[in-house]
Amino acid sequence: MRTKRQLEVWQINANKSDDCMHDFLCNDKGKADIIAVQEPYIDWKGAMRALSHLHTIYPTGHLDNFMEMPTQSLIFINSSIPTEDWARLDIESGDITAVQITGSFGTLRIFNIYNDCNHDRAL
């Protein structure tokens, strides 16, 4: 059971760089509860590298078309947050990833939105 403390949320734009994501994740040391990533590095299999203490939340339909419409947003959730306390929210956009966390505090929804200046698909 988690002790009562503030939720720690980090955000990074990885600019699709594998090196950037590797350095960032290796320096996390399990401190962040939620990590929102824009422009993540996605390999040819459609996967993001992650550490064992992080659950990777991809946008709805990510594997259906990541080659044609690259995923621009994902969320990592620290495994210290019980899986029964959170759920991915289904949003049909590779630019938006969302989760809902519930607990004694109520319900918290976190939206990670990538806004590209060249289109308005996220809107």
WOZI-V637545 format. One line per field, one symbol per residue. ss: DSSP state (H for helix, E for strand, - for the rest). phi: phi as a letter, one per 30 degrees, with the letter a starting at -180 (. if undefined). A space follows every 50 residues. Layout:
ss = ???
phi = ???
This chain:
ss = --------EEEEE----HHHHHHHHHHH-----EEEEE------------ ---EEEEE---HHHH-------EEEEEE----HHHEEEE------EEEEE EEE--EEEEEEEE----------
phi = .dddaddcccbbcdhicdddddddddddhidddbbccchddcddciccdb cddcccccdeieddadddbedcaabcbddddeddcbadcdbdadcbbbbb cbaddjbbcccccccddcabddd
